[in-house]
């Protein structure tokens, strides 16, 4: 019975480490993109949705979305309920 508990603890630690790594990487990506958007006012963002490419014109709204992504990933690092972990583990 003790071996099962050890395996569960190792799996939890591995999941947390993976989640922490992904959250830190995601935060860095979002900050980098946000800074680029702030620095280059005329930057056009192209997104591919269901095979269709669209241009996103409202950079301020996109910056707001990036800030929210950063906030959610930071909550993940603090082991608080967050949307980033739910998305990552498809909960």
HELIX and SHEET records of a PDB file:
HELIX    1   1 UNK A    2  UNK A   39  1                                  38    
HELIX    2   2 UNK A   59  UNK A   77  1                                  19    
HELIX    3   3 UNK A   83  UNK A   88  1                                   6    
SHEET    1   A 2 UNK A  45  UNK A  49  0                                        
SHEET    2   A 2 UNK A  52  UNK A  56 -1                                        
END                                                                             
